[in-house]
Each structure stands twice: as C-alpha cells, then as structure tokens.
Amino acid sequence: MNPQAKLIFAASLLLGTTITVSSNHWILAWTGLEINTLAILPLISKSHHPRAVEAATKYFLVQATASALVLFSSMTNAWYTGQWDITQLTHPTSSLILTSAMAIKLGLVPFHFWFPEVLQGSPLITGLLLSTAMKFPPITLLFMTSKSLDSTLLTTMAILSTALGGWMGLNQTQTRKILAFSSISHLGWMAIIITYSPKLALLNFYLYTLMTATIFLTLNSMQVLKLSTLMTSWTKSPALSAVLLLALLSLAGLPPLTGFLPKWLIIQELTKQEMAPAATIISLLSLLSLFFYLRLAYSSTITLPPHTTNHMKRWHTNKPINTSIAILTTLSITLLPISPMIITIV
C-alpha cells in the first residue's frame, strides 16, 4: 500500500478515536465511530485476497449495524428526555439498545461471531489495531454511560464471553483466531466490572492492550500465522520465543506477571460488591483460556513438533529485537512486581 495512503488512514483512525473519546454529544461520538470504521476498512482489505475482502465486508456490515443502533439509542433518549449529552443517557430502553450496540462493536457474546473471522482475514498489524485501538472508543462510551447501564445484563454477557472465549479457542490452530478468542475472553472481565468500577475496567483495557500489542508485534516479527510455524520459530529467533512465553503467560493472568494485576483487582472489587459467586465463576472460566495460552507457550519454546520426516528448520537471524517489542515486553512482564515500588515513589 502507498505510504501516503497509509498515513491518511492512520491519521483518520487517530482523528476518529479522538473525536469519540472527547465528545459530549451523541452525534459527534457517532461521527468518530464512523470515521474509525471507514479508515480501518482499506487496511483490512489491502492484500486483495478473497478472505481479506470478505473480512472487510463482514466488518463493515457489523459496524454499520452497531452505528445505526447507537443513533437509534441516542435519538430515543433525546425524544424522551430532551438530552443529547452522553452522560445523561437515563431512559432504560436507550440504555439497553446502547449496551447491545457497544457489545456488537466490541465483539461481546452473543455478538462475537464476526470478530474471529475478521481477525483471521486481516494482516497481523491490522489485527492488532482491531483488537486494541478499535475497541477504545466503545469502551470509552461504556465508561461515560456506566451509571445508567444494566449491571445484570452486562454480568451475564461477561460470564458468557469469558466462557465462550475460552471454550472456542481450545481447538484453534491459527494464532490470529486464538488471539481473537483471547480478546473476547478479556472483554468479559472488562464488561463485568464496568458498572461497579469504570476506572478498573479502563485499567484492565490498558494492560490488555499492552500485552496484546507485545504478542502481535512478536508474532509479526517472527512471521508466524499458525501453530505449526510457531513450533519451528525458535530456530529463527530463540530470544524472542523465550520472551513470547512470558508475554503469553502474562496475558493468561498468571502471577507475578502484569496480567494478574487487573484480574486480582477485579475479583477484589466484585467481592466488595457482594458478587463472590460471579467472581468465582469468571475466575474458573478463565482457566479455559489459560489452556490455549499454555498451548501457544508450549509450541513456541518447550517442544519440537512430532514429525516422522525431517523438516526444514528456519535460518537463525542475528537481527536485533525491535525496541518497541523490548519495551512492551518488559512492561507486560514486570509491571505487577514493580508496582509497590512505583506507588512508593509516587
């Protein structure tokens, strides 16, 4: 793709996100969401492969439906209350429609079917944008309207998302699909806490973005799209494979890595809100996704693929690891252990 075109699309993504995040009026927020959708479509379909075009078409249809629901929700609220302010979403029907619209945009169960397919049809870097940057505006809108959202509905959707995200990722062999189901599972953790502690949901999102960016960039650096390629990637870049192991375990939420921090705080908050059964269920369901993270980690570092014939090993590269990957990896592994020190300094 032409560098100028890439720059325009990247600038549009930034503009759309900024407009949505900083707006108080529903129409402005909707405009930002639309700019975002239109900017990401060429990045999804840039390879002109039939699967990429199919992914872009699916993405467009799903996002257009969600945007129409956002407009419908805000218009219904304005009709009954005379308010276009995002934080004044007080009508229950509007609140319900908005929750559905944001669930479609984010890929929460039961509106999750589009997300793995779209991610599978996209390049890794576009997949990273879809999993992180494109989720930021909807999460922000949920953050701003969190006082008027139905916590029972969100808790149900969250538990189903964590269950299906873990369960459907078990038999996948494509890394992008595994990361898509991982994203659905993590969104469950954000959705369950957003009505009780919106700031905690945002913290979870930021740390999830950090860890997912590490994994996507590492896989992109090693040119890995499926598990069988991941099994032989240790010959190409052993240091990166070792680091990928820790990043995956962090994303799984194992202590003492960074990924454990949001889960720990969310379980603590749910217990304070007398939702210990929900906290127990969501914690147990996250063990499902732990299985496929361990499978990825096992494939990347610990095992050789079982082959009866000799298989080609990849050439070892002496290319230095990208600085951004090094910084992101360090943060996604060490943020929890050093957090007491940060608090002390601050």
Short mmCIF file of the C-alpha atoms (twelve columns), coordinates in Angstrom:
data_MODEL
# 
_entry.id   MODEL 
# 
loop_
_atom_site.group_PDB 
_atom_site.id 
_atom_site.type_symbol 
_atom_site.label_atom_id 
_atom_site.label_alt_id 
_atom_site.label_comp_id 
_atom_site.label_asym_id 
_atom_site.label_seq_id 
_atom_site.Cartn_x 
_atom_site.Cartn_y 
_atom_site.Cartn_z 
_atom_site.pdbx_PDB_model_num 
ATOM 1   C CA . MET A 1   0.000   0.000   0.000  1 
ATOM 2   C CA . ASN A 2   1.077   3.543   -0.819 1 
ATOM 3   C CA . PRO A 3   2.780   5.196   2.228  1 
ATOM 4   C CA . GLN A 4   0.728   8.387   1.760  1 
ATOM 5   C CA . ALA A 5   -2.497  6.353   1.806  1 
ATOM 6   C CA . LYS A 6   -1.316  4.538   4.962  1 
ATOM 7   C CA . LEU A 7   -0.608  7.897   6.603  1 
ATOM 8   C CA . ILE A 8   -4.088  9.181   5.720  1 
ATOM 9   C CA . PHE A 9   -5.763  6.059   7.136  1 
ATOM 10  C CA . ALA A 10  -3.648  6.157   10.318 1 
ATOM 11  C CA . ALA A 11  -4.433  9.876   10.795 1 
ATOM 12  C CA . SER A 12  -8.154  9.171   10.241 1 
ATOM 13  C CA . LEU A 13  -8.056  6.399   12.873 1 
ATOM 14  C CA . LEU A 14  -6.458  8.780   15.330 1 
ATOM 15  C CA . LEU A 15  -8.944  11.536  14.464 1 
ATOM 16  C CA . GLY A 16  -11.998 9.242   14.769 1 
ATOM 17  C CA . THR A 17  -10.849 7.903   18.141 1 
ATOM 18  C CA . THR A 18  -10.068 11.417  19.442 1 
ATOM 19  C CA . ILE A 19  -13.479 12.764  18.337 1 
ATOM 20  C CA . THR A 20  -15.383 9.915   20.039 1 
ATOM 21  C CA . VAL A 21  -13.328 9.972   23.236 1 
ATOM 22  C CA . SER A 22  -13.506 13.753  23.693 1 
ATOM 23  C CA . SER A 23  -17.139 14.333  22.669 1 
ATOM 24  C CA . ASN A 24  -20.117 15.095  24.914 1 
ATOM 25  C CA . HIS A 25  -22.747 14.963  22.173 1 
ATOM 26  C CA . TRP A 26  -24.033 11.672  20.756 1 
ATOM 27  C CA . ILE A 27  -23.852 12.808  17.115 1 
ATOM 28  C CA . LEU A 28  -20.156 13.705  17.481 1 
ATOM 29  C CA . ALA A 29  -19.430 10.351  19.125 1 
ATOM 30  C CA . TRP A 30  -21.242 8.582   16.279 1 
ATOM 31  C CA . THR A 31  -19.243 10.591  13.698 1 
ATOM 32  C CA . GLY A 32  -15.973 9.498   15.327 1 
ATOM 33  C CA . LEU A 33  -17.053 5.836   15.268 1 
ATOM 34  C CA . GLU A 34  -17.936 6.127   11.558 1 
ATOM 35  C CA . ILE A 35  -14.565 7.739   10.676 1 
ATOM 36  C CA . ASN A 36  -12.843 4.881   12.514 1 
ATOM 37  C CA . THR A 37  -14.798 2.218   10.635 1 
ATOM 38  C CA . LEU A 38  -14.125 3.772   7.236  1 
ATOM 39  C CA . ALA A 39  -10.406 4.243   7.989  1 
ATOM 40  C CA . ILE A 40  -9.778  0.627   9.030  1 
ATOM 41  C CA . LEU A 41  -11.604 -0.979  6.045  1 
ATOM 42  C CA . PRO A 42  -8.793  -0.380  3.460  1 
ATOM 43  C CA . LEU A 43  -6.233  -1.669  5.994  1 
ATOM 44  C CA . ILE A 44  -8.191  -4.929  6.365  1 
ATOM 45  C CA . SER A 45  -8.647  -5.496  2.632  1 
ATOM 46  C CA . LYS A 46  -5.264  -4.195  1.399  1 
ATOM 47  C CA . SER A 47  -3.950  -7.663  0.389  1 
ATOM 48  C CA . HIS A 48  -6.892  -8.099  -2.093 1 
ATOM 49  C CA . HIS A 49  -7.113  -11.754 -1.051 1 
ATOM 50  C CA . PRO A 50  -10.742 -13.051 -1.154 1 
ATOM 51  C CA . ARG A 51  -10.586 -13.765 2.596  1 
ATOM 52  C CA . ALA A 52  -9.423  -10.183 3.305  1 
ATOM 53  C CA . VAL A 53  -12.216 -8.717  1.167  1 
ATOM 54  C CA . GLU A 54  -14.720 -10.988 2.935  1 
ATOM 55  C CA . ALA A 55  -13.366 -9.859  6.335  1 
ATOM 56  C CA . ALA A 56  -13.693 -6.178  5.334  1 
ATOM 57  C CA . THR A 57  -17.281 -6.727  4.115  1 
ATOM 58  C CA . LYS A 58  -18.269 -8.508  7.336  1 
ATOM 59  C CA . TYR A 59  -16.627 -5.801  9.415  1 
ATOM 60  C CA . PHE A 60  -18.425 -3.037  7.506  1 
ATOM 61  C CA . LEU A 61  -21.870 -4.664  7.847  1 
ATOM 62  C CA . VAL A 62  -21.452 -5.378  11.574 1 
ATOM 63  C CA . GLN A 63  -20.117 -1.900  12.401 1 
ATOM 64  C CA . ALA A 64  -22.823 -0.211  10.299 1 
ATOM 65  C CA . THR A 65  -25.497 -2.127  12.268 1 
ATOM 66  C CA . ALA A 66  -23.890 -1.110  15.582 1 
ATOM 67  C CA . SER A 67  -23.639 2.548   14.487 1 
ATOM 68  C CA . ALA A 68  -27.318 2.561   13.465 1 
ATOM 69  C CA . LEU A 69  -28.198 1.229   16.929 1 
ATOM 70  C CA . VAL A 70  -26.085 3.960   18.581 1 
ATOM 71  C CA . LEU A 71  -28.035 6.604   16.628 1 
ATOM 72  C CA . PHE A 72  -31.351 4.922   17.438 1 
ATOM 73  C CA . SER A 73  -30.462 4.743   21.144 1 
ATOM 74  C CA . SER A 74  -29.404 8.410   21.370 1 
ATOM 75  C CA . MET A 75  -32.457 9.591   19.393 1 
ATOM 76  C CA . THR A 76  -34.809 7.596   21.646 1 
ATOM 77  C CA . ASN A 77  -33.150 9.117   24.717 1 
ATOM 78  C CA . ALA A 78  -33.372 12.642  23.215 1 
ATOM 79  C CA . TRP A 79  -37.048 12.060  22.343 1 
ATOM 80  C CA . TYR A 80  -37.969 11.131  25.920 1 
ATOM 81  C CA . THR A 81  -35.591 13.314  27.947 1 
ATOM 82  C CA . GLY A 82  -34.569 16.152  25.593 1 
ATOM 83  C CA . GLN A 83  -30.884 15.363  26.290 1 
ATOM 84  C CA . TRP A 84  -28.154 14.720  23.698 1 
ATOM 85  C CA . ASP A 85  -25.428 14.617  26.363 1 
ATOM 86  C CA . ILE A 86  -23.625 11.240  26.521 1 
ATOM 87  C CA . THR A 87  -23.562 11.155  30.323 1 
ATOM 88  C CA . GLN A 88  -27.348 11.842  30.511 1 
ATOM 89  C CA . LEU A 89  -28.458 8.518   28.995 1 
ATOM 90  C CA . THR A 90  -31.256 7.911   31.502 1 
ATOM 91  C CA . HIS A 91  -34.012 6.179   29.518 1 
ATOM 92  C CA . PRO A 92  -33.928 2.363   30.162 1 
ATOM 93  C CA . THR A 93  -34.734 1.389   26.534 1 
ATOM 94  C CA . SER A 94  -31.973 3.660   25.210 1 
ATOM 95  C CA . SER A 95  -29.553 2.187   27.735 1 
ATOM 96  C CA . LEU A 96  -30.445 -1.355  26.623 1 
ATOM 97  C CA . ILE A 97  -30.025 -0.533  22.905 1 
ATOM 98  C CA . LEU A 98  -26.689 1.212   23.584 1 
ATOM 99  C CA . THR A 99  -25.400 -1.817  25.544 1 
ATOM 100 C CA . SER A 100 -26.292 -4.040  22.555 1 
ATOM 101 C CA . ALA A 101 -24.625 -1.623  20.099 1 
ATOM 102 C CA . MET A 102 -21.395 -1.473  22.134 1 
ATOM 103 C CA . ALA A 103 -21.436 -5.263  22.565 1 
ATOM 104 C CA . ILE A 104 -21.630 -5.608  18.764 1 
ATOM 105 C CA . LYS A 105 -18.786 -3.131  18.286 1 
ATOM 106 C CA . LEU A 106 -16.590 -4.842  20.886 1 
ATOM 107 C CA . GLY A 107 -17.458 -8.436  19.973 1 
ATOM 108 C CA . LEU A 108 -19.030 -9.450  23.293 1 
ATOM 109 C CA . VAL A 109 -21.087 -12.667 23.367 1 
ATOM 110 C CA . PRO A 110 -23.724 -13.116 21.853 1 
ATOM 111 C CA . PHE A 111 -22.495 -10.674 19.154 1 
ATOM 112 C CA . HIS A 112 -18.997 -12.151 18.884 1 
ATOM 113 C CA . PHE A 113 -19.260 -14.243 15.695 1 
ATOM 114 C CA . TRP A 114 -17.797 -11.619 13.362 1 
ATOM 115 C CA . PHE A 115 -14.611 -10.944 15.319 1 
ATOM 116 C CA . PRO A 116 -12.544 -14.168 14.833 1 
ATOM 117 C CA . GLU A 117 -13.435 -14.232 11.118 1 
ATOM 118 C CA . VAL A 118 -12.446 -10.599 10.554 1 
ATOM 119 C CA . LEU A 119 -9.203  -11.002 12.504 1 
ATOM 120 C CA . GLN A 120 -8.333  -14.159 10.544 1 
ATOM 121 C CA . GLY A 121 -8.748  -12.273 7.251  1 
ATOM 122 C CA . SER A 122 -6.598  -9.310  8.333  1 
ATOM 123 C CA . PRO A 123 -2.793  -8.873  8.432  1 
ATOM 124 C CA . LEU A 124 -1.218  -9.094  11.911 1 
ATOM 125 C CA . ILE A 125 -0.702  -5.334  12.357 1 
ATOM 126 C CA . THR A 126 -4.296  -4.588  11.284 1 
ATOM 127 C CA . GLY A 127 -5.368  -7.389  13.645 1 
ATOM 128 C CA . LEU A 128 -3.556  -5.569  16.436 1 
ATOM 129 C CA . LEU A 129 -5.459  -2.359  15.613 1 
ATOM 130 C CA . LEU A 130 -8.775  -4.244  15.551 1 
ATOM 131 C CA . SER A 131 -8.062  -5.872  18.923 1 
ATOM 132 C CA . THR A 132 -6.887  -2.712  20.702 1 
ATOM 133 C CA . ALA A 133 -7.348  0.746   19.100 1 
ATOM 134 C CA . MET A 134 -10.774 -0.040  17.603 1 
ATOM 135 C CA . LYS A 135 -12.057 -1.199  20.998 1 
ATOM 136 C CA . PHE A 136 -11.058 2.027   22.752 1 
ATOM 137 C CA . PRO A 137 -13.950 4.318   21.573 1 
ATOM 138 C CA . PRO A 138 -16.733 1.805   22.505 1 
ATOM 139 C CA . ILE A 139 -15.097 1.140   25.902 1 
ATOM 140 C CA . THR A 140 -14.932 4.915   26.479 1 
ATOM 141 C CA . LEU A 141 -18.644 5.297   25.652 1 
ATOM 142 C CA . LEU A 142 -19.457 2.492   28.110 1 
ATOM 143 C CA . PHE A 143 -17.234 4.264   30.657 1 
ATOM 144 C CA . MET A 144 -19.139 7.541   30.212 1 
ATOM 145 C CA . THR A 145 -22.582 5.889   30.441 1 
ATOM 146 C CA . SER A 146 -21.630 3.334   33.122 1 
ATOM 147 C CA . LYS A 147 -24.005 4.835   35.736 1 
ATOM 148 C CA . SER A 148 -27.091 4.055   33.638 1 
ATOM 149 C CA . LEU A 149 -26.136 0.591   32.295 1 
ATOM 150 C CA . ASP A 150 -27.883 -2.608  33.386 1 
ATOM 151 C CA . SER A 151 -25.367 -4.466  35.556 1 
ATOM 152 C CA . THR A 152 -27.273 -7.804  35.419 1 
ATOM 153 C CA . LEU A 153 -27.239 -7.828  31.605 1 
ATOM 154 C CA . LEU A 154 -23.543 -6.887  31.482 1 
ATOM 155 C CA . THR A 155 -22.615 -9.545  34.083 1 
ATOM 156 C CA . THR A 156 -24.467 -12.218 32.073 1 
ATOM 157 C CA . MET A 157 -22.766 -11.149 28.837 1 
ATOM 158 C CA . ALA A 158 -19.394 -11.004 30.615 1 
ATOM 159 C CA . ILE A 159 -19.641 -14.544 32.021 1 
ATOM 160 C CA . LEU A 160 -20.805 -15.891 28.626 1 
ATOM 161 C CA . SER A 161 -17.941 -14.046 26.879 1 
ATOM 162 C CA . THR A 162 -15.323 -15.488 29.222 1 
ATOM 163 C CA . ALA A 163 -16.835 -18.982 28.832 1 
ATOM 164 C CA . LEU A 164 -17.153 -18.925 25.028 1 
ATOM 165 C CA . GLY A 165 -13.876 -17.061 24.504 1 
ATOM 166 C CA . GLY A 166 -12.045 -19.787 26.423 1 
ATOM 167 C CA . TRP A 167 -14.042 -22.717 25.087 1 
ATOM 168 C CA . MET A 168 -13.988 -21.815 21.373 1 
ATOM 169 C CA . GLY A 169 -10.272 -21.018 21.436 1 
ATOM 170 C CA . LEU A 170 -9.351  -24.525 22.594 1 
ATOM 171 C CA . ASN A 171 -9.256  -26.261 19.203 1 
ATOM 172 C CA . GLN A 172 -7.838  -23.392 17.094 1 
ATOM 173 C CA . THR A 173 -4.551  -23.720 15.215 1 
ATOM 174 C CA . GLN A 174 -4.412  -20.201 13.731 1 
ATOM 175 C CA . THR A 175 -2.702  -17.661 16.018 1 
ATOM 176 C CA . ARG A 176 -4.961  -14.786 14.931 1 
ATOM 177 C CA . LYS A 177 -8.115  -16.749 15.796 1 
ATOM 178 C CA . ILE A 178 -6.637  -17.742 19.162 1 
ATOM 179 C CA . LEU A 179 -5.928  -14.068 19.892 1 
ATOM 180 C CA . ALA A 180 -9.474  -13.152 18.789 1 
ATOM 181 C CA . PHE A 181 -10.989 -15.577 21.311 1 
ATOM 182 C CA . SER A 182 -8.495  -14.307 23.887 1 
ATOM 183 C CA . SER A 183 -9.818  -10.788 23.236 1 
ATOM 184 C CA . ILE A 184 -13.451 -11.936 23.694 1 
ATOM 185 C CA . SER A 185 -12.494 -13.581 26.986 1 
ATOM 186 C CA . HIS A 186 -10.711 -10.434 28.252 1 
ATOM 187 C CA . LEU A 187 -13.661 -8.245  27.251 1 
ATOM 188 C CA . GLY A 188 -15.755 -10.366 29.616 1 
ATOM 189 C CA . TRP A 189 -13.555 -9.216  32.521 1 
ATOM 190 C CA . MET A 190 -13.979 -5.577  31.446 1 
ATOM 191 C CA . ALA A 191 -17.762 -5.862  30.991 1 
ATOM 192 C CA . ILE A 192 -18.387 -7.428  34.417 1 
ATOM 193 C CA . ILE A 193 -16.711 -4.565  36.298 1 
ATOM 194 C CA . ILE A 194 -17.633 -1.503  34.187 1 
ATOM 195 C CA . THR A 195 -20.827 -0.655  36.139 1 
ATOM 196 C CA . TYR A 196 -19.159 -1.064  39.550 1 
ATOM 197 C CA . SER A 197 -15.715 0.428   38.932 1 
ATOM 198 C CA . PRO A 198 -15.343 2.036   35.463 1 
ATOM 199 C CA . LYS A 199 -11.735 3.092   36.165 1 
ATOM 200 C CA . LEU A 200 -10.799 -0.525  36.875 1 
ATOM 201 C CA . ALA A 201 -12.322 -1.570  33.534 1 
ATOM 202 C CA . LEU A 202 -10.167 1.056   31.790 1 
ATOM 203 C CA . LEU A 203 -7.053  -0.129  33.652 1 
ATOM 204 C CA . ASN A 204 -7.840  -3.676  32.507 1 
ATOM 205 C CA . PHE A 205 -8.202  -2.415  28.923 1 
ATOM 206 C CA . TYR A 206 -4.870  -0.552  29.022 1 
ATOM 207 C CA . LEU A 207 -2.974  -3.558  30.381 1 
ATOM 208 C CA . TYR A 208 -4.727  -5.893  27.921 1 
ATOM 209 C CA . THR A 209 -3.687  -3.526  25.079 1 
ATOM 210 C CA . LEU A 210 -0.098  -3.566  26.326 1 
ATOM 211 C CA . MET A 211 0.113   -7.379  26.457 1 
ATOM 212 C CA . THR A 212 -1.762  -7.973  23.188 1 
ATOM 213 C CA . ALA A 213 0.483   -5.464  21.379 1 
ATOM 214 C CA . THR A 214 3.531   -7.368  22.654 1 
ATOM 215 C CA . ILE A 215 2.217   -10.676 21.310 1 
ATOM 216 C CA . PHE A 216 1.020   -9.336  17.932 1 
ATOM 217 C CA . LEU A 217 4.318   -7.498  17.293 1 
ATOM 218 C CA . THR A 218 6.364   -10.546 18.327 1 
ATOM 219 C CA . LEU A 219 4.356   -12.836 16.024 1 
ATOM 220 C CA . ASN A 220 4.669   -10.277 13.224 1 
ATOM 221 C CA . SER A 221 8.440   -10.075 13.768 1 
ATOM 222 C CA . MET A 222 8.713   -13.896 13.586 1 
ATOM 223 C CA . GLN A 223 6.240   -14.095 10.644 1 
ATOM 224 C CA . VAL A 224 4.043   -16.619 12.493 1 
ATOM 225 C CA . LEU A 225 0.423   -17.146 11.457 1 
ATOM 226 C CA . LYS A 226 -0.244  -20.691 12.675 1 
ATOM 227 C CA . LEU A 227 0.878   -23.070 15.412 1 
ATOM 228 C CA . SER A 228 2.934   -25.298 13.104 1 
ATOM 229 C CA . THR A 229 5.075   -22.288 12.092 1 
ATOM 230 C CA . LEU A 230 5.382   -21.241 15.738 1 
ATOM 231 C CA . MET A 231 6.848   -24.671 16.545 1 
ATOM 232 C CA . THR A 232 9.884   -24.080 14.321 1 
ATOM 233 C CA . SER A 233 10.303  -20.353 15.062 1 
ATOM 234 C CA . TRP A 234 12.695  -20.959 17.988 1 
ATOM 235 C CA . THR A 235 15.479  -21.706 15.490 1 
ATOM 236 C CA . LYS A 236 14.939  -18.322 13.848 1 
ATOM 237 C CA . SER A 237 14.876  -16.125 16.972 1 
ATOM 238 C CA . PRO A 238 15.361  -18.001 20.258 1 
ATOM 239 C CA . ALA A 239 15.367  -14.864 22.458 1 
ATOM 240 C CA . LEU A 240 12.061  -13.663 21.015 1 
ATOM 241 C CA . SER A 241 10.494  -17.103 21.529 1 
ATOM 242 C CA . ALA A 242 11.559  -17.136 25.186 1 
ATOM 243 C CA . VAL A 243 10.109  -13.666 25.695 1 
ATOM 244 C CA . LEU A 244 6.872   -14.688 23.919 1 
ATOM 245 C CA . LEU A 245 6.450   -17.470 26.509 1 
ATOM 246 C CA . LEU A 246 6.436   -14.921 29.361 1 
ATOM 247 C CA . ALA A 247 4.162   -12.492 27.489 1 
ATOM 248 C CA . LEU A 248 1.620   -15.284 26.851 1 
ATOM 249 C CA . LEU A 249 1.666   -16.322 30.500 1 
ATOM 250 C CA . SER A 250 1.153   -12.661 31.439 1 
ATOM 251 C CA . LEU A 251 -1.866  -12.442 29.105 1 
ATOM 252 C CA . ALA A 252 -3.184  -15.605 30.767 1 
ATOM 253 C CA . GLY A 253 -3.103  -13.745 34.072 1 
ATOM 254 C CA . LEU A 254 -0.554  -15.809 35.991 1 
ATOM 255 C CA . PRO A 255 1.128   -14.168 38.993 1 
ATOM 256 C CA . PRO A 256 3.608   -12.500 39.402 1 
ATOM 257 C CA . LEU A 257 3.254   -11.138 35.850 1 
ATOM 258 C CA . THR A 258 1.422   -7.949  34.816 1 
ATOM 259 C CA . GLY A 259 -1.707  -9.771  33.566 1 
ATOM 260 C CA . PHE A 260 -2.548  -10.885 37.098 1 
ATOM 261 C CA . LEU A 261 -2.952  -7.291  38.345 1 
ATOM 262 C CA . PRO A 262 -6.342  -6.409  36.703 1 
ATOM 263 C CA . LYS A 263 -7.811  -9.847  37.494 1 
ATOM 264 C CA . TRP A 264 -6.765  -9.565  41.114 1 
ATOM 265 C CA . LEU A 265 -8.282  -6.072  41.458 1 
ATOM 266 C CA . ILE A 266 -11.498 -7.094  39.651 1 
ATOM 267 C CA . ILE A 267 -12.016 -10.152 41.876 1 
ATOM 268 C CA . GLN A 268 -11.405 -7.938  44.922 1 
ATOM 269 C CA . GLU A 269 -13.948 -5.335  43.722 1 
ATOM 270 C CA . LEU A 270 -16.583 -7.971  42.848 1 
ATOM 271 C CA . THR A 271 -16.196 -9.474  46.330 1 
ATOM 272 C CA . LYS A 272 -16.715 -5.994  47.858 1 
ATOM 273 C CA . GLN A 273 -19.900 -5.652  45.771 1 
ATOM 274 C CA . GLU A 274 -21.139 -8.986  47.246 1 
ATOM 275 C CA . MET A 275 -20.734 -10.734 43.897 1 
ATOM 276 C CA . ALA A 276 -18.478 -13.542 45.109 1 
ATOM 277 C CA . PRO A 277 -20.357 -16.226 43.039 1 
ATOM 278 C CA . ALA A 278 -19.813 -14.195 39.799 1 
ATOM 279 C CA . ALA A 279 -16.143 -13.664 40.729 1 
ATOM 280 C CA . THR A 280 -15.711 -17.420 41.336 1 
ATOM 281 C CA . ILE A 281 -17.404 -18.363 38.044 1 
ATOM 282 C CA . ILE A 282 -15.420 -15.887 35.908 1 
ATOM 283 C CA . SER A 283 -12.147 -16.948 37.598 1 
ATOM 284 C CA . LEU A 284 -12.831 -20.624 36.902 1 
ATOM 285 C CA . LEU A 285 -13.831 -19.873 33.295 1 
ATOM 286 C CA . SER A 286 -10.567 -18.012 32.703 1 
ATOM 287 C CA . LEU A 287 -8.823  -21.379 33.233 1 
ATOM 288 C CA . LEU A 288 -10.196 -22.398 29.816 1 
ATOM 289 C CA . SER A 289 -8.274  -19.618 28.112 1 
ATOM 290 C CA . LEU A 290 -5.224  -20.423 30.254 1 
ATOM 291 C CA . PHE A 291 -5.147  -23.798 28.464 1 
ATOM 292 C CA . PHE A 292 -4.715  -22.323 24.982 1 
ATOM 293 C CA . TYR A 293 -2.180  -19.729 26.184 1 
ATOM 294 C CA . LEU A 294 -0.156  -22.598 27.640 1 
ATOM 295 C CA . ARG A 295 -0.570  -24.440 24.337 1 
ATOM 296 C CA . LEU A 296 0.851   -21.451 22.456 1 
ATOM 297 C CA . ALA A 297 3.665   -21.075 25.007 1 
ATOM 298 C CA . TYR A 298 4.425   -24.794 24.807 1 
ATOM 299 C CA . SER A 299 4.529   -24.665 20.998 1 
ATOM 300 C CA . SER A 300 6.790   -21.619 20.934 1 
ATOM 301 C CA . THR A 301 9.501   -22.741 23.339 1 
ATOM 302 C CA . ILE A 302 9.221   -26.109 25.015 1 
ATOM 303 C CA . THR A 303 8.518   -28.636 22.283 1 
ATOM 304 C CA . LEU A 304 9.709   -29.828 18.913 1 
ATOM 305 C CA . PRO A 305 6.905   -30.748 16.518 1 
ATOM 306 C CA . PRO A 306 6.362   -34.517 16.202 1 
ATOM 307 C CA . HIS A 307 7.458   -35.321 12.656 1 
ATOM 308 C CA . THR A 308 8.285   -38.660 11.084 1 
ATOM 309 C CA . THR A 309 10.215  -36.963 8.303  1 
ATOM 310 C CA . ASN A 310 12.948  -34.340 8.611  1 
ATOM 311 C CA . HIS A 311 11.517  -30.856 8.440  1 
ATOM 312 C CA . MET A 312 13.195  -27.657 7.414  1 
ATOM 313 C CA . LYS A 313 14.411  -25.544 10.294 1 
ATOM 314 C CA . ARG A 314 14.312  -21.779 9.763  1 
ATOM 315 C CA . TRP A 315 17.518  -19.789 9.444  1 
ATOM 316 C CA . HIS A 316 18.720  -18.146 12.630 1 
ATOM 317 C CA . THR A 317 18.629  -14.363 12.337 1 
ATOM 318 C CA . ASN A 318 21.017  -12.037 14.125 1 
ATOM 319 C CA . LYS A 319 18.654  -9.137  13.541 1 
ATOM 320 C CA . PRO A 320 18.272  -7.150  16.809 1 
ATOM 321 C CA . ILE A 321 14.874  -7.201  18.510 1 
ATOM 322 C CA . ASN A 322 12.716  -4.161  17.747 1 
ATOM 323 C CA . THR A 323 12.915  -1.543  20.541 1 
ATOM 324 C CA . SER A 324 9.120   -1.228  20.814 1 
ATOM 325 C CA . ILE A 325 8.831   -5.013  21.325 1 
ATOM 326 C CA . ALA A 326 11.533  -4.878  24.017 1 
ATOM 327 C CA . ILE A 327 9.788   -2.037  25.906 1 
ATOM 328 C CA . LEU A 328 6.302   -3.584  25.617 1 
ATOM 329 C CA . THR A 329 7.586   -6.994  26.712 1 
ATOM 330 C CA . THR A 330 9.344   -5.551  29.750 1 
ATOM 331 C CA . LEU A 331 6.141   -3.732  30.779 1 
ATOM 332 C CA . SER A 332 3.874   -6.718  30.147 1 
ATOM 333 C CA . ILE A 333 6.043   -8.912  32.363 1 
ATOM 334 C CA . THR A 334 7.269   -6.669  35.186 1 
ATOM 335 C CA . LEU A 335 4.513   -4.110  35.854 1 
ATOM 336 C CA . LEU A 336 2.964   -6.047  38.749 1 
ATOM 337 C CA . PRO A 337 6.217   -6.920  40.590 1 
ATOM 338 C CA . ILE A 338 7.465   -3.300  40.442 1 
ATOM 339 C CA . SER A 339 4.080   -1.679  41.223 1 
ATOM 340 C CA . PRO A 340 4.756   -1.399  45.022 1 
ATOM 341 C CA . MET A 341 7.982   0.451   44.171 1 
ATOM 342 C CA . ILE A 342 6.111   2.804   41.771 1 
ATOM 343 C CA . ILE A 343 3.499   3.537   44.486 1 
ATOM 344 C CA . THR A 344 6.272   4.251   46.989 1 
ATOM 345 C CA . ILE A 345 7.984   6.666   44.602 1 
ATOM 346 C CA . VAL A 346 4.731   8.433   43.702 1 
# 
